[in-house]
Amino acid sequence: AINIVLDIPFPLLMSSGADQADQHPDQGPVPQNHEGVWATRPSQQVPQSDETEGSVVENKTASPKTNIPKGIPILLQSRQALVHQIVKQLQWRRVQRPKSNHFTLLRPTSDQEWSLAWVDLADTQFYNAIRPQQRANQIPGMEQLSRKKNLCRNLNAMRCAFPDDYDIYPQSWCWPEQSASVRRYMTEEVAAGHRPTLIMKPDGRCQGRGIFLTRKVNLIDQNESQVCQVYMPSPYLINGLKFDLRLYAILASVDPLRIYLYHDGLVRFCTEPYRHPTTENISHVFMHLTNYAINKASTQFEFNEDADVSGHGSKWTFCSFIEWLKGNDKESDSTMLWTRIQDVVVKTVIAASSNLRHQYRVRFPADEDGAITFQLLGLDIMLDSNLKPYIVEVNRNPSLRCDTPLDSQVKGAMLKDLFSIVRPTPCQPSQRQTNLTGNERQLNRAIKVGQRRDLELERSKSTGFQRIFPLDTEIGSEDPNAGYVKFIEYANYKFTSTSIQRQGTNRREP
């Protein structure tokens, strides 16, 4: 059985806004209903055959209406109420961790064994306590994607080498380090007769806090750590309103890289009709900022009270948006959009992949599969007037707060599908081989790693997640992953050369 450890009893604290900060998840009001009732799409049933591959054996006792086994032991240290609700629905077993005066995870005793951990925060002691057969939801080093300035640096480095391929991110600079470049850009644009608008995003904040638009560089605080982006002047509009997309991905492994993208998500609308930025409207946050935490305060915000009514209100499902495109004679555009989004997600993760792999190997040097830890990512994507997607932010602790039935439908189904894919598969003790030579052990480990990857992919086929990297290669056809090889190789080269350069600098210091 798989174990989950519960550190926060019901009633739980819910996050108070759109996303949790990387360091300190928000706290909010106590939810009234812990049963988590929502309408989800029917789970596709997987035949209950003997899913045995070598020494890997699946538990046949599954939760009702799903192929996920009951009784999985889980360590649960999260303020996200939806996670607790899903765990309760799946009838998994919450394991109590040893009492501590610090948010750490110590080595459990035999009656505290867990197979899966879901935590909001992870530290060195947490990683040191994880055993090879366990899985946890926090990949070390994820700030390389989730912190705005790190994301900016990583994507800019790739765009310098591949300007056309990495045109997936608004032109951006780290402020104040690159303030001279920002001033030069603005001067050149004004000289060319343009009036560009900049959007400033504080590095360590979330939920739209501190974001503002400006056309005057001298008004930007020179001492605040921010990302400066060129504001997209012509976004794609629906009913005259600007919007963004919140999609969900699983980073299932960093070495080798494995990425799954969820088929549904959220479309979050502004609540004031869009106008091109001017001196008069540049401060209209309900017109220019799509953050849910901001727009829900507007008197024009429309809550979706019925999850079955699609394409209505200030928040849609991504699937409803795709259906809207098809209904407006843009079916071919919707297919191309989904392909482009997958490409943007893969390239974004690749930009930080070398650093993530390095930090993972520092924590888990002996792991063969690179999958002891995984990560749920919340991806914020903007569309320009030609339906071209741009990544604008990556969240490593995306909000799972459910203010409406629509939220519950999307996030609840997504989270259940995630657990279906990432849950560990325990080995039968009788099949653990100890009297093997070194070469035999190495071969046996390689076989098990391949089995785990195949099993993970097979599980995903009965969920709403699709593996977007690596893509399956059909016999006799070209490798669909070949186009990404040069990006991975360059990311490796860039990380290695930067590391060597830093080591040389450290040696020269007295």
Secondary structure, 3 states (H helix, E strand, C coil): CCEEEECCCCCCCCCCCCECCCCCCCCCCCCCCCCCCCCCCCCCCCCCCCCEECCEECCCCECCCCCCECCCEEEEECCCHHHHHHHHHHCCEEECCCCCCCCCCCCCCHHHCCCEEEECCCCHHHHHHCCCCCEECCCCCCHHHHCHHHHHHHHHHHHHHCCCCCCCCCCEEEECCCHHHHHHHHHHHHHCCCCCCEEEEECCCCCCCCCEEECCHHHCCCCCCEEEEECCCCECEECCEEEEEEEEEEEEEECCEEEEEEEEEEEEECCCCCCCCCCCCCCCHHHHCCCHHHHCCCCCCCCCCCCCCCCCCCEEEHHHHHHHHHHCCCHHHHHHHHHHHHHHHHHHHHHHHHHHHHHHHHHCCCCCCCCCECEEEEEEEEEECCCCEEEEEEECCECCCCCCHHHHHHHHHHHHHHHHHHCCCCECHHHCCCCCCHHHHHHHHHHHHHHHHHHHHHHHCCCCEEEEECCCCCCCCCCCCHHHHHHHHHHHHHHHHHHHHHHHHHHHCC
